[in-house]
Structure formats: structure tokens, C-alpha cells
Amino acid sequence: VLDILAKHPSTARFIATKLVRRFVSDNPPGALIDRVAARFAGSDGDLREVVRTILTSPEFLAPGAYRAKVKTPFEFIVSAMRVTGADVADAMPLVRALQQLGMPLYQCQPPTGYQDTAAAWVNTGALVGRMNFALRLAGNQVPGVAIATEQSIVETALNGDVAETTRATIAKATSPQQMTALTLGAPEFQRR
């Protein structure tokens, strides 16, 4: 029964849609979904070949796909830890922060998993929650987590890819901690 299900064309299309949505855009291009589904069927479900088809596609490499995806709360917290060089002695406060941001670890209610679209993670409350976490992290107020704030956080965190309005806002920071918080709360940092 599983072999029949795995070879069914709707399975190929379902998997192709999920993967293209994950790697390219919340509104996946139909032509790419078709090519990925065909590759899934033609390779007997070889996911390495399927992902290769996505990563080498013109749609994936298009300028419009660059930073088109919004980070989930998990990705946001992990990237904040990485970019600040955080020393995590106790991860439980981070687990609680994830829960507060709406993505409790291993507790997704529907069996389909957490949403992979911006609509699920971008709203006023969610962005305020992210900014509050950034302020606590930058001020070394997350128990069990220590960071060293740096003046170069903008270049490190955003790889120099910052809108002028964001750069101007961050430049108004009065301390390295505030600069770190504003950088982690920047729209550019919210994107993959």
C-alpha cells in the first residue's frame, strides 16, 4: 500500500509543493512545482534529486526569491544565538521564548506540523514578541544565556544587506546593546 501511495502522482505534487514552498516562496511557482513533481516521479522519489532540481532552478536563483521567506520563531532564535555568539548554559529560557513566540518545541497541535508561510509568523503581536526577545537578549537578561555585544553586529547579522531606513534607525542607537536589539528586530533579520 505504501509503494502504491509513494508512486501516486498526487504524492509527487504534494511533496513538490511543500518543498518549493519551503525553499523558494510562500506562493510557489506552478512551473517549478511541475518540474519538481516530475523529477520526484522520474527518480523514484529520490529526495536528493528533487532538492537539486529546486536549488538549481531559475526560480530559486531569481532575485525575487532572495530573502522572500520569513524566519519561523525557531529560526529567529537560533539565528540570534549564532550571530551574537551566545554562550548558552541553560536552554530552557530559549524553549520558553519559543513557546511565547507561538512555536513550542514538539508541541504543534495539528499533525501536519508548523506552518511554513509568513502569514503564520508575521503579525503585530509576533513582531513585538521578537523585539522583546531581542531587547532581553541584547541586555543579557535571558537567564542562562550570555552574549558579548559588538559594534559590528549590523554587518555580521545582516551581511551588509540593509535598507537605508533600517541603517538610519540602527545608527540612532545609544549603546551597543540597543544596536544589537535593533539589528535583531530589523525587518531584514526576520527573513531567511
Secondary structure, 3 states (H helix, E strand, C coil): CHHHHHHCHHHHHHHHHHHHHHHCCCCCCHHHHHHHHHHHHHCCCCHHHHHHHHHCCHHHHCHHHCCCCECCHHHHHHHHHHHHCCEECCCHHHHHHHHHCCCCCCCCCCCCCCCCCHHHHCCHHHHHHHHHHHHHHHCCCCCCEECCCCCCHHHHHHCCCCCHHHHHHHHCCCCHHHHHHHHHHCHHHHEC
